[in-house]
Amino acid sequence: MRLLFSIGAVLVAGVLAGGDVAGIAAPGPKFELPENQAQRPVADKDAQAVDVELILAVDVSYSMDMDELAIQREGYAQAIQSKEFLQALKLGPNGRIAVTYFEWAASSDQKIIIPWRLVDGPETADAVAAEIMKTPIRRASRTSISGAITFAMPLFDEDPYRGLRRVIDISGDGPNNNGGPVTVARDAALEKGIVINGLPIMVKEPSYSTMDIDNLDFYYEDCVIGGPGSFVITIKDRDKFKEAIRTKLLMEVAGRRPERPVMRVADKEPRVNCMIGEKIWSDRWGR
């Protein structure tokens, strides 16, 4: 089951202790996995148990302007250091997660910024945030969400941790226009029991020059995300950029649904053509 909602639906009437995201770190029910999502067994006795193995896959294509890229970096760094994040961390049975952070653009362009790191409290969270911020910002051509997912999948087999859940967190501001079809990559990940969540960035008006599309949130909902409890948080206001990133990480770390009602999407034909990015590219440049 996929959960779909905007940032505003999550942030209102929050009951975090000192925070503003409902149902994440508030007193109440103990940690529970999303409905129908079984815990992943720990196969390797030598591996360190964590609550989630989380891959942060961040778009650095040219359609992202330098200001967006800087805010995005700061958003992830500040979210990992936030008191709400550290509170959510302790909700899990292990009280720790494993995280890796990479940037992506074309199908052959992925760069790991942070290899797998254990986050179990303020010191390790600060170290990860510092690593994120010290790396120079870059931009690159094309947008391959499918390439990002394909690159991310084997990373789970390479890390020294074993989580109850495996999650790929995709952020981006445009549709797939390079590499294989995004739905093929998504379905391959789902077959491995991996959950994909999305952060579609819609802070600019759609532009011919940047290949933006209307309804990028629908595209992410119907073509990109998947797996039990998967969700999309849409950013339509630049001022809410960091807040949205923090909200998404809180939900992923705590493994909890928002308590407020959300819209459920039944299996149906996508509302946006899942090949729209490839079609736009072909129409404009004939390749």
Secondary structure, 3 states (H helix, E strand, C coil): CEEEEEHHHHHCCCCCCCCCCCCCCCCCCCCCCCCCCCCCCCCCCCCEEEEEEEEEEEECECCCCHHHHHHHHHHHHHHHHCHHHHHHHCCCCCCCEEEEEEEECCCCCEEEEEEEEEECCHHHHHHHHHHHHHCCCCCECCCCHHHHHHHHCCHHHHCCEEEEEEEEEEEECCCCCCCCCHHHHHHHHHHCCCEEEEEEECCCCCCCCCCCCCCHHHHHHHHHCECCCEEEEEECCHHHHHHHHHHHHHHHHHCCCCCCCCEECCCCCCCCCCCHHHHHHHHHHCC
